[in-house]
């Protein structure tokens, strides 16, 4: 049997269908969206299928019926009307030079101005080659294009805007440049409201939510579906889609790696699942990582490596991000769903870019708990932190000792390796307190893919770390300039084991103390819990 083809190097719906690549059918949601709303905004992280969705909408409004053969929409759509489509994609512009940005925006518009005979061939070539100086983007150019398209075809116009925020994300720490980009975008999109009578549909997608009043202020009818339960799985892969539409691929992966089908689903869930984009908390798998893993037959951190913007690194440094501070964040939707152009709180940015997700929802109080969605994001975030916050480039020996600890239940060599690690830790980055060691150990364990949680509450207090291993669970208490006895006593007195009692495994108390003199581990002790 021929190996399934996966779209690892294309984000175009037409190429996927015509190339006979695996396609997870989202067309039922496409039909629902275009028939319930006319102006739609969708925020999703990088590499989550937004561009495929945009190209799917483009082909739908182009009336490309043959491309949708066998898909759910084939039995829903009866008319297949061909509309003119204006598809603007801003993801290709990587520059932070405002003159280059103006030329880029002008070149995007010139493609359609040429198509609808609004500019000459000579003028088009000048702009295409970047040989024309552009002062500002005229606030009538998009309007003229839409009007020309309508008059030429007699059909209302569909406008698809992909990665609308790409230019602003590149300038996330440059307020002046952001203001300049916003001015150009305001000019570009300002005609949309008055064009309403000749517009069939507008779809705007991006990673983050910049304030509508700054870019799409005239579109007061713009429907944000980003947190709506009925569109939670419009991008990404649902549990049902994984088990049905990708069933053959999951079985192939299992056969290749010597796993059962059930084991493979479990591995994929731990690694790539856990995204929730509404209070309904429908499980969504990261599509980029799932497709890459199925194609390569290897579980790896695919999304994080390709989808981590440089702006995240800048913000990690600015806010001194500590992993444990973002493990379980209780907040209302106003906090994580707010615009991000002036970042004073890292939570909205981390949620909208996919590094945090909704873990729990309390309907009575309308409160959400946010946390890391899965093993890939948690371990990869940890790797970024120890490289950029702690300036550590290599933890290979420590990881080997940890793997030995997990497989052989051999703790002393891991403690010894941890001590050697702290001996090499930069003097200037040591904060000389318990939280410092707590943050580092939690970050390092997370980078290894450990099932570790921080600051877990019981009725009497908060444990430092809970480490779940295949054969045993560990309650870890860290102390600075105190005795191991005080740490062991605290585990008992505050009943930290309560968080693990429902799990049928032995529980071990692990106390570790640190010295201000040596800046390393002063003592450690374990005790089995009855």
VMD Tcl script that draws the C-alpha trace (Angstrom):
set ca {
  {0.00 0.00 0.00}
  {1.34 3.43 -0.97}
  {2.29 5.77 1.84}
  {-0.22 8.52 2.51}
  {0.80 11.97 1.31}
  {0.74 14.71 3.93}
  {0.69 18.46 3.12}
  {3.88 19.34 4.99}
  {5.02 21.89 2.42}
  {1.78 23.41 1.13}
  {-0.94 25.52 2.72}
  {-3.10 25.85 -0.38}
  {-6.43 24.02 -0.53}
  {-6.24 23.54 -4.30}
  {-2.75 22.00 -4.10}
  {-3.84 19.69 -1.26}
  {-6.88 18.39 -3.16}
  {-5.29 18.18 -6.61}
  {-2.12 16.65 -5.15}
  {-4.17 13.97 -3.36}
  {-2.77 14.95 0.03}
  {-4.49 14.05 3.29}
  {-7.10 16.73 4.04}
  {-9.06 17.04 7.28}
  {-12.51 18.10 6.10}
  {-13.53 21.48 7.57}
  {-16.02 22.35 4.85}
  {-19.14 21.84 6.99}
  {-17.90 24.64 9.27}
  {-17.00 26.72 6.21}
  {-20.58 26.45 4.98}
  {-21.97 27.30 8.41}
  {-19.70 30.34 8.73}
  {-20.39 31.89 5.33}
  {-24.14 31.38 5.65}
  {-24.52 32.73 9.19}
  {-22.21 35.76 9.02}
  {-20.87 38.26 6.50}
  {-17.98 39.80 8.43}
  {-15.85 37.32 10.39}
  {-12.68 37.59 12.45}
  {-10.73 34.50 13.61}
  {-7.67 34.47 15.85}
  {-5.56 31.31 15.98}
  {-1.87 30.57 16.66}
  {0.74 30.23 13.92}
  {0.68 27.05 11.86}
  {-2.88 26.21 12.90}
  {-4.42 26.04 9.44}
  {-5.52 29.65 8.98}
  {-3.95 29.94 5.53}
  {-5.53 26.66 4.41}
  {-8.87 28.03 5.64}
  {-8.34 31.26 3.68}
  {-7.52 29.37 0.49}
  {-10.51 27.07 1.09}
  {-12.79 30.11 1.31}
  {-11.19 31.55 -1.81}
  {-11.95 28.40 -3.78}
  {-15.47 28.21 -2.36}
  {-16.29 31.76 -3.46}
  {-14.60 31.11 -6.78}
  {-17.24 28.42 -7.29}
  {-14.63 25.66 -7.64}
  {-17.18 22.88 -7.16}
  {-14.95 20.10 -8.48}
  {-12.39 20.68 -5.72}
  {-15.00 19.95 -3.06}
  {-16.14 16.63 -4.46}
  {-16.59 14.08 -1.69}
  {-16.36 16.70 1.05}
  {-19.22 17.57 3.41}
  {-20.00 20.87 1.72}
  {-20.80 19.08 -1.55}
  {-24.20 18.06 -0.16}
  {-24.82 21.40 1.57}
  {-24.13 23.94 -1.17}
  {-26.63 23.89 -4.04}
  {-25.75 26.99 -6.08}
  {-21.93 27.23 -6.32}
  {-21.97 30.85 -7.47}
  {-18.67 32.29 -8.68}
  {-17.87 35.55 -6.89}
  {-14.84 37.78 -7.43}
  {-12.37 37.26 -4.57}
  {-9.79 39.68 -3.16}
  {-7.32 37.56 -1.17}
  {-4.72 39.61 0.74}
  {-1.95 37.78 2.62}
  {0.44 39.88 4.73}
  {2.61 37.06 6.06}
  {5.32 37.41 3.43}
  {6.49 40.87 4.54}
  {9.28 40.43 7.11}
  {10.77 43.92 6.99}
  {10.58 46.54 9.75}
  {11.36 49.43 7.39}
  {8.25 51.57 6.88}
  {9.17 52.50 3.30}
  {9.56 48.85 2.38}
  {6.26 48.07 4.13}
  {4.46 50.74 2.06}
  {5.93 49.30 -1.14}
  {4.86 45.82 -0.07}
  {1.26 46.91 0.63}
  {1.17 48.82 -2.65}
  {2.46 45.79 -4.56}
  {-0.28 43.60 -3.04}
  {-2.93 46.07 -4.21}
  {-1.31 46.49 -7.62}
  {-1.88 42.80 -8.41}
  {-5.64 43.38 -8.27}
  {-5.52 46.85 -9.80}
  {-3.81 45.27 -12.80}
  {-6.26 42.36 -12.88}
  {-9.22 44.74 -13.05}
  {-7.55 47.20 -15.47}
  {-7.22 50.05 -12.96}
  {-3.52 50.57 -13.76}
  {-1.41 50.13 -16.88}
  {1.04 47.30 -17.49}
  {3.89 49.79 -17.08}
  {2.58 51.07 -13.73}
  {2.05 47.49 -12.54}
  {5.61 46.49 -13.43}
  {7.04 49.53 -11.64}
  {5.26 48.59 -8.42}
  {5.92 44.88 -8.85}
  {9.66 45.52 -9.13}
  {9.60 47.98 -6.24}
  {10.86 50.77 -8.48}
  {8.26 53.32 -7.45}
  {8.38 55.44 -4.31}
  {5.16 55.15 -2.27}
  {4.27 57.97 0.10}
  {1.20 56.48 1.77}
  {-1.35 53.82 0.92}
  {-4.32 55.67 -0.60}
  {-7.57 55.16 1.25}
  {-9.46 54.62 -2.01}
  {-7.37 51.90 -3.65}
  {-9.06 48.88 -2.08}
  {-12.45 50.48 -2.62}
  {-11.68 51.03 -6.29}
  {-10.64 47.39 -6.68}
  {-13.82 46.07 -5.06}
  {-15.97 48.44 -7.12}
  {-14.23 47.43 -10.37}
  {-14.60 43.72 -9.56}
  {-18.31 44.17 -8.86}
  {-18.95 46.16 -12.04}
  {-17.00 43.73 -14.21}
  {-18.68 40.56 -12.92}
  {-22.03 41.78 -11.64}
  {-21.42 39.76 -8.48}
  {-20.74 40.87 -4.93}
  {-17.12 40.57 -3.77}
  {-15.56 38.27 -1.17}
  {-12.56 39.71 0.72}
  {-10.15 37.30 2.45}
  {-7.46 38.89 4.64}
  {-4.84 36.43 5.93}
  {-2.40 37.24 8.77}
  {-3.65 40.83 9.04}
  {-1.41 41.35 12.09}
  {1.86 40.01 10.67}
  {3.38 43.44 10.08}
  {2.50 44.63 13.57}
  {3.83 41.49 15.27}
  {7.17 42.14 13.62}
  {7.14 45.52 15.37}
  {5.72 44.40 18.72}
  {8.39 46.28 20.71}
  {8.54 49.34 18.43}
  {5.64 51.68 19.27}
  {6.53 54.24 16.61}
  {6.65 51.66 13.82}
  {3.40 50.10 15.03}
  {1.68 53.47 14.82}
  {3.01 53.95 11.28}
  {1.83 50.50 10.21}
  {-1.55 51.10 11.83}
  {-1.95 54.31 9.84}
  {-1.27 52.48 6.57}
  {-3.68 49.67 7.50}
  {-6.35 52.22 8.46}
  {-6.02 53.79 5.03}
  {-6.16 50.39 3.38}
  {-9.29 49.08 5.11}
  {-11.23 52.30 5.69}
  {-13.41 51.87 2.52}
  {-14.85 48.52 3.65}
  {-17.90 49.84 5.53}
  {-19.22 52.01 2.70}
  {-18.72 49.09 0.31}
  {-21.16 46.93 2.29}
  {-23.85 46.80 -0.48}
  {-21.44 45.11 -2.88}
  {-19.61 42.85 -0.41}
  {-20.62 39.19 -0.14}
  {-18.28 38.16 2.69}
  {-15.23 39.38 4.63}
  {-12.93 36.97 6.47}
  {-10.06 38.38 8.55}
  {-7.60 36.12 10.30}
  {-4.48 36.61 12.38}
  {-2.63 35.36 15.42}
  {-3.35 38.11 17.89}
  {-6.18 40.48 18.58}
  {-5.13 44.02 17.98}
  {-7.84 46.46 18.98}
  {-10.50 46.67 16.35}
  {-10.79 50.42 16.82}
  {-7.22 50.81 15.59}
  {-7.60 48.93 12.28}
  {-11.15 47.85 11.56}
  {-12.92 50.62 13.46}
  {-15.58 51.04 10.78}
  {-16.52 47.36 10.84}
  {-18.84 47.47 13.83}
  {-20.56 44.34 12.49}
  {-17.38 42.25 12.57}
  {-18.19 38.92 14.24}
  {-15.31 37.50 16.30}
  {-15.68 33.72 16.25}
  {-12.34 33.04 17.98}
  {-13.90 31.90 21.29}
  {-17.23 30.60 19.98}
  {-17.82 26.89 20.82}
  {-19.42 26.13 17.44}
  {-16.22 27.21 15.66}
  {-13.73 25.90 18.22}
  {-12.43 23.23 15.82}
  {-12.61 25.30 12.61}
  {-8.79 25.23 12.59}
  {-6.81 22.41 14.14}
  {-7.71 18.72 14.43}
  {-10.46 17.48 16.73}
  {-10.34 14.20 18.65}
  {-13.04 12.80 16.37}
  {-11.14 13.84 13.23}
  {-7.98 12.19 14.54}
  {-9.83 8.93 15.21}
  {-11.73 8.89 11.90}
  {-10.24 10.96 9.10}
  {-6.65 10.32 10.26}
  {-7.25 6.76 11.47}
  {-5.22 5.18 8.68}
  {-2.30 7.51 9.34}
  {-2.38 6.80 13.08}
  {-2.37 3.06 12.36}
  {0.56 3.47 9.94}
  {2.47 5.39 12.63}
  {1.70 2.66 15.16}
  {2.85 -0.10 12.82}
  {6.06 1.73 11.95}
  {6.99 2.32 15.60}
  {5.76 -0.97 17.04}
  {2.93 0.60 19.07}
  {-0.71 -0.33 19.35}
  {-3.29 2.04 17.89}
  {-4.42 2.98 21.42}
  {-0.84 3.70 22.55}
  {-0.29 5.94 19.55}
  {-3.45 7.96 20.22}
  {-2.31 8.39 23.84}
  {1.15 9.58 22.74}
  {-0.36 12.05 20.26}
  {-2.76 13.37 22.92}
  {0.03 13.96 25.44}
  {2.27 15.59 22.86}
  {-0.05 17.61 20.62}
  {-3.57 17.78 22.11}
  {-4.97 20.02 24.82}
  {-5.82 23.24 22.98}
  {-9.19 24.69 23.97}
  {-10.53 27.81 22.28}
  {-13.80 28.22 24.17}
  {-15.48 27.44 27.48}
  {-16.79 24.20 25.89}
  {-13.21 22.87 25.91}
  {-13.41 20.67 22.83}
  {-10.01 19.05 22.45}
  {-8.00 20.43 19.53}
  {-4.73 18.89 18.35}
  {-1.99 21.03 16.84}
  {-2.44 20.32 13.09}
  {1.11 21.23 12.04}
  {2.73 18.87 14.55}
  {0.27 16.02 13.93}
  {0.80 16.15 10.16}
  {4.60 16.40 10.53}
  {4.67 13.51 13.01}
  {2.54 11.29 10.73}
  {4.71 12.18 7.75}
  {8.01 11.57 9.58}
  {6.83 8.72 11.84}
  {8.51 10.51 14.75}
  {7.05 12.39 17.72}
  {8.97 15.65 17.97}
  {8.52 19.33 18.84}
  {7.63 20.47 15.31}
  {5.31 23.42 15.95}
  {7.41 25.20 18.54}
  {10.49 25.27 16.34}
  {8.65 26.70 13.36}
  {6.08 28.90 15.11}
  {8.05 30.70 17.82}
  {8.18 34.37 16.82}
  {11.18 36.50 17.69}
  {8.73 38.74 19.53}
  {8.19 35.96 22.09}
  {11.92 35.86 22.88}
  {11.90 39.64 23.36}
  {8.91 39.44 25.69}
  {10.38 36.54 27.71}
  {13.37 38.74 28.46}
  {11.25 41.81 29.16}
  {8.83 40.08 31.56}
  {11.34 37.62 33.06}
  {8.96 34.74 32.35}
  {9.08 31.95 34.96}
  {7.32 28.72 34.02}
  {5.62 28.06 37.33}
  {3.95 31.50 37.23}
  {1.97 30.41 34.15}
  {1.02 26.86 35.19}
  {-2.50 27.60 36.47}
  {-3.72 31.16 35.95}
  {-7.21 32.02 37.15}
  {-8.77 34.89 35.22}
  {-11.81 36.03 33.29}
  {-11.92 36.22 29.49}
  {-11.27 39.97 29.52}
  {-7.70 39.26 30.56}
  {-6.64 36.68 27.97}
  {-8.82 38.00 25.15}
  {-7.70 41.62 25.22}
  {-5.78 43.47 22.47}
  {-2.02 43.07 22.62}
  {-0.48 46.07 20.87}
  {0.62 47.62 24.17}
  {1.75 44.59 26.12}
  {1.66 45.18 29.86}
  {0.52 41.63 30.63}
  {2.06 38.58 28.97}
  {-1.01 36.36 29.44}
  {-3.08 37.61 26.43}
  {-0.08 37.28 24.12}
  {0.74 33.76 25.36}
  {-2.88 32.65 24.97}
  {-3.40 34.10 21.51}
  {-0.09 32.76 20.22}
  {-0.80 29.24 21.55}
  {1.56 28.92 24.51}
  {-1.33 28.94 26.99}
  {-4.81 27.53 26.59}
  {-8.07 27.14 28.53}
  {-7.72 24.25 30.98}
  {-10.85 24.70 33.10}
  {-13.96 26.89 33.13}
  {-16.22 27.78 36.06}
  {-19.56 28.81 34.60}
  {-20.98 30.04 37.90}
  {-18.24 32.64 38.33}
  {-17.32 32.95 34.65}
  {-13.69 32.20 35.53}
  {-11.11 30.41 33.40}
  {-7.94 28.57 34.35}
  {-5.18 28.84 31.75}
  {-2.13 26.62 31.42}
  {0.25 24.98 28.99}
  {-1.74 22.90 26.48}
  {0.50 19.86 26.08}
  {3.94 18.30 26.43}
  {5.31 19.85 23.24}
  {4.56 23.42 24.29}
  {5.54 22.95 27.93}
  {8.88 21.25 27.26}
  {9.75 23.59 24.38}
  {8.91 26.70 26.39}
  {11.17 25.38 29.12}
  {14.03 24.94 26.66}
  {13.66 28.52 25.48}
  {13.65 29.74 29.09}
  {16.79 27.96 30.21}
  {18.60 29.12 27.09}
  {17.55 32.77 27.25}
  {16.78 33.39 30.93}
  {19.46 31.18 32.44}
  {21.98 31.26 29.57}
  {22.38 27.48 29.65}
  {23.08 25.81 26.33}
  {23.65 22.15 27.23}
  {21.84 19.93 29.74}
  {22.66 16.63 28.04}
  {24.36 14.96 31.02}
  {21.58 16.04 33.36}
  {18.95 14.69 30.95}
  {20.76 11.33 30.75}
  {20.76 11.13 34.54}
  {17.06 11.99 34.63}
  {16.21 9.29 32.06}
  {18.18 6.78 34.14}
  {16.24 7.91 37.22}
  {12.92 7.36 35.41}
  {13.83 3.99 33.89}
  {15.82 2.48 36.78}
  {14.29 4.36 39.73}
  {17.86 5.39 40.54}
  {17.64 8.80 42.21}
  {21.16 9.43 43.68}
  {22.93 9.83 40.29}
  {20.28 12.35 39.23}
  {20.75 14.38 42.42}
  {24.51 14.26 41.84}
  {24.04 15.47 38.24}
  {21.70 18.21 39.46}
  {24.36 19.34 41.92}
  {27.01 19.46 39.19}
  {24.58 21.49 37.10}
  {24.17 24.10 39.86}
  {27.95 24.30 40.33}
  {28.18 25.58 36.76}
  {25.21 27.94 37.02}
  {26.22 31.57 36.25}
  {26.94 33.52 39.45}
  {25.30 36.70 38.11}
  {21.99 34.91 37.45}
  {21.62 33.30 40.88}
  {18.91 35.12 42.85}
  {19.86 33.42 46.12}
  {16.40 32.33 47.25}
  {14.11 29.33 47.25}
  {12.02 30.57 44.31}
  {15.14 30.71 42.14}
  {15.91 27.01 42.63}
  {12.26 26.09 42.38}
  {11.94 27.86 39.00}
  {15.09 26.30 37.58}
  {14.29 22.72 38.62}
  {10.73 23.04 37.36}
  {11.93 24.49 34.04}
  {14.61 21.82 33.55}
  {12.24 18.94 34.35}
  {9.63 20.43 32.00}
  {12.21 20.66 29.21}
  {12.79 16.91 29.60}
  {9.08 16.28 29.01}
  {8.55 15.28 32.64}
  {5.02 15.10 34.02}
  {5.73 17.76 36.62}
  {3.40 20.35 38.11}
  {4.21 23.27 40.38}
  {2.43 24.91 43.30}
  {-0.31 22.29 43.55}
  {-2.85 23.25 46.21}
  {-4.27 21.02 48.91}
  {-6.56 22.04 51.76}
  {-3.57 22.99 53.92}
  {-1.07 24.46 51.51}
  {0.81 24.38 48.21}
  {3.43 21.77 47.33}
  {6.51 22.94 45.46}
  {6.54 20.20 42.83}
  {4.68 16.99 42.05}
  {6.60 14.64 39.76}
  {4.65 11.73 38.28}
  {6.78 8.82 37.07}
  {5.60 5.51 35.59}
  {6.15 3.54 38.81}
  {6.15 6.16 41.57}
  {5.01 9.68 42.29}
  {7.20 12.21 44.10}
  {6.17 15.10 46.33}
  {9.14 17.47 46.20}
  {9.76 20.23 48.74}
  {12.67 22.65 48.28}
  {14.26 24.72 51.03}
  {16.92 27.41 51.09}
  {19.18 27.58 54.17}
  {16.90 25.19 56.07}
  {17.06 21.54 57.08}
  {15.71 18.57 55.14}
  {13.73 17.67 58.26}
  {11.78 20.93 58.00}
  {10.97 20.09 54.37}
  {9.86 16.54 55.17}
  {7.76 17.80 58.09}
  {6.08 20.40 55.86}
  {5.09 17.72 53.33}
  {3.42 15.77 56.16}
  {1.95 18.69 58.09}
  {0.32 20.25 55.03}
  {-0.84 16.92 53.61}
  {0.71 17.45 50.16}
  {0.12 13.79 49.30}
  {-3.64 14.53 49.08}
  {-3.16 15.67 45.48}
  {-1.91 12.18 44.53}
  {-4.10 9.85 46.60}
  {-6.43 8.95 43.72}
  {-3.49 7.63 41.69}
  {-2.63 4.00 42.35}
  {1.13 4.43 42.80}
  {3.53 4.59 45.73}
  {4.23 8.16 46.90}
  {7.73 9.29 47.83}
  {8.64 12.44 49.78}
  {11.74 14.15 48.40}
  {13.29 17.04 50.35}
  {16.13 19.09 48.82}
  {17.89 21.97 50.54}
  {20.24 24.56 49.08}
  {23.19 26.39 50.61}
  {23.89 30.11 50.29}
  {27.60 29.40 50.75}
  {28.09 26.85 47.96}
  {25.00 27.81 45.90}
  {24.41 24.09 45.39}
  {22.46 21.28 47.07}
  {23.34 21.12 50.74}
  {21.36 17.99 51.61}
  {18.54 15.78 50.39}
  {16.38 12.99 51.73}
  {13.58 10.66 50.63}
  {10.89 8.86 52.60}
  {8.18 6.51 51.41}
  {4.69 7.64 52.31}
  {2.31 5.19 53.88}
}
mol new
graphics top color blue
foreach p $ca { graphics top sphere $p radius 0.5 }
foreach p [lrange $ca 0 end-1] q [lrange $ca 1 end] { graphics top cylinder $p $q radius 0.2 }
display resetview
